[in-house]
Amino acid sequence: MIDLHTHILPGIDDGVKSYEEALMVIKEAERQGIEKMVATPHDLRGNYQLNMKKIKEKAAKLQTMISKEGLDVQVLTGAETYVTPDLGERAAKGLVITINDSRYLLLELPFGYLPNYIEDVFYDLQVLGYIPIISHPERYRWVREEPNYLYNWVKQGIYFQLNAGSLLGHFGSKVQDTAEILVKHNLVQLIGSDVHSIDRRSVCLEQGVKRLKGLVGNDVKFYLQNAGLVINDEEVECVAPKYYKKTVKVFDNFFVNKLKTALGWR
């Protein structure tokens, strides 16, 4: 397996605190069957502002330590870039960090609201030849309220990465429910661990993939294949998305009908 979303480079963001902890995480990742891990530290202007040289230096040092430990895991480079209105301008200047030097750019959006500039940013990135991958959409409040935002974007060639922990209930029942909705409607195409430490938001890709297989059966292979396609800069295989139709609970419908009767609407 390939883990597309990890915070395993120490001293950069809120991920692992040391190379020793990183090695502990990687040992567990290998046990779970993970062969490649993309290091995607937060690229957040004003907080965790990155440069590729620093990332590659830390990744190379970690890889050397991995080899000395006799572990068979390869660390690739990337970043989880927070979306800002000027992201297209930064991308045009080559100031963004992609997954394994590919066209794929892992992006994080605000959790509490949908930015009014997001369509312009997506357009700018795609015109420049980048392919956006949005991290953990199930954790965004506005996606939980309206999953169909993703429906139109998937049709436009924008992809979404599910957190394995979301399917396992690590972020609460509402996030878990939304994750299952997105999976069942083909609104996510990739899965990653988003590991931050050995004990806090730990590697859970093995368990997450098992849960995913329980929801989609043999179609789980597309998620695993897509990770390889991303790191090799090839086209992701996208199953046609389905529009999500909210179901009206019988309890709610009862009171709606009572209100209509009281108002003389029927």
Secondary structure, 3 states (H helix, E strand, C coil): CEEEEECCCCCCCCCCCCHHHHHHHHHHHHHCCCCEEEECCEEECCCECCCHHHHHHHHHHHHHHHHHCCCCCEEEECCEEECCCCHHHHHHCCCCCCHHHCCEEEEECCCCCCCCCHHHHHHHHHHCCCEEEEECHHHCHHHHHCCCHHHHHHHCCCEEEEEHHHHCCCCCHHHHHHHHHHHHCCCCCEEECCECCCCCCCCCHHHHHHHHHHHHHHHHHHHHHHHHHHHCCCCCCCCCCCCCCCCCCHHHHHHHHHHHHHCCCC
